[in-house]
């Protein structure tokens, strides 16, 4: 249990640390949200017309629309502009809870990975731990960001940093776990 706990905490620090570097220092996600010169006017207009926080697809069908009405709207939208908007009434610069939640998620993910590697008993093979960790990171990207890209037509610039994060963070974690889970072992 001690091995799992230390392995998951250090692994989570590596994953979380990379995420922090990629967002705050390396600029990998700089193109995830583009600047618009009329942003003040756009926010002012949105604030005057949107009454509740949420994600909006514009245009969209009214709640309770029949399938026929939804299909008609899809035909009308063909070839025309559309937008996804995530609207919040107030910006908060207090990131503490987000940081705590992100780190706890990283710990949970690394614990889950360790469980997968050790559930058969015995000592996991280092190259399988490394490869499995990288595959785990890629699977997380494909299931999360990439699936959003497919269904919401997110621009590649918006998710490319997520792919880099998944590969680098889980590669670092894989290197760590391959060593940590096999300390004192002769398995290759």
N, C-alpha and C positions, 0 to 999 in steps of 0.2 A: 504494500500500500504506500509506503514511504517513497518507493521508486516511482510509482504512478504520480504521486502528488508533486514531487520535485520535478519530474519529467514534464508534467502538464503546466506547472507554473513557469518554468524556464521556456518551454515551447510557446506558451501564450505570450511571454515577454518578447520573444523573437518575432512572432507574428504581429503583435500589437506595435512593437517598435518599428518594424518595417512600414506598417500602415501609417504611423505617425510621420516617419521620414518622407514617405512618398507624397503625403498630402501637404505637409507643412514646409518641407525644405527642398525637396527634389523637383517639385513642379510637375509631377507625373499626371496629376489630375487638373492641371490648369485649364484645359479645354473642355472640361466636363460641363461647365456652365458658361455660355458665351455672354459677353457684354453687349448691351444695346444702348445706343446713344439717347434714346427716348425713354429710358427706364423709369425716370421719375413720373413722366406722363402715363406710362403704362400702369405702374403701381397705383397711381392716383385713380385712374379709371377703374382698375380691378377693385380697389377698395370701395369705390362708390357703387359698384354693381354686385359684388359678391358679398353675401351676408354670413356665410359660415365657412370655416376651414374645410379643406378637402382637396381631392384630386378631381379635376374636371377635364373632360374631353369635349372639345368644341369644334364643330357642332356634335351634338349627341341627341338621342331620342328622349322624350319625356318619360318619367316613371310611369309604368303601367301601359306603355305602348304595346300594341299587338306585334306579332312577328311580321305581319304584312307592312306595318308602319316602319318598323326597323329596317326591313329590306328596301323600302322606298327611299328612306333617308340615305342608306348606303349607295343606292344608284344616283341620288342627287349629289352626293359628296364626291363622286368619282371625278378625279382630275382637279379638284378644288383644294384650297388651303385648309388646314386643320391644325389644332394645337392641343397639347396636353399641358395643363396648368396645375401646379401644386401650390395652393394658396394658404398662407398662414396670416392671421390677423396681427401677430406681433413677433418681432425678432428678439431672441434672447441670446446673449453672448455667454451665458453660463453653460459651459460644456461639461461640467463635472459629472452629471448623471449620465450623459452620453458616453463619456470616457469609461466610467465604471461599468456600464452595461456592455460596452464593446469588449472590455477586458474579460468580463465574466463569460461572454459568448466565446471568446478565444480559448479560455480555460476549458469550457465545456467541449469545444471542438477537438482540442488536443487530447483531453481525457477519452473522448469517443474514439479517436484514432489509436491511442494506446490500447484501448479495449480490443479494437479490431485486430491489432497486431499480436496481442498476448492471449486471446481467448482460447487458443488451442493448447495452452500450456507450453512450457519450455521457453527457450530464448528465441526471439524472432531473428531471422537472417537480416543482417544490416542492409544489403542491397534491396531487399524487399521492403524494408521499412522506409528507405529513402524513396524508392519508386512509388510505393503506396502513398506516401505523404504528398508527393508531387501530383499523383493522380487524384488524390482527395481534394487538393487545392483546385485543380482543373475542373473537377466535378462540381465543386461549390460555385465556381465562376459560371459554368455552363447552366446550372440549375437556376442561379440567381440572375446575374446581370445579363447574360446572353439570352436567356428566355425572355426577359423584359425587352431586350433589343428586338427579338423576333416579333413579339406581339404588339409592341408599342412603337415600332420603327424608330427606336432610339438611334441617334447618330453614332457612328463608330467612335468618334472623338470622345463621346460621353462615357463609353464603357472600356476603351482600350486600357486606361489606367487600372481598371479592375482586373483585367487579365494579367497585366504585369504584376500587380499586387498578389494575386493568387499564386502565380508561378514562383515569384521570388520569396514571398513569406513562407509558403509551404515547402519550398526547397530548403530554406534555412532551418525550418522545423524538422524536416526529414533528416538533414545532416546531424542535427542535435540528437534526435530520437534514435537514429541508427547507432550513434556512439553510446548514448546514455543507456539504452535498453540492453546493450551488449557489453558493458564494462566487465572486464574479467573473463569474457567468453572467448573461445577460439573459433566460433562460427564465422564463416565468410559468406 
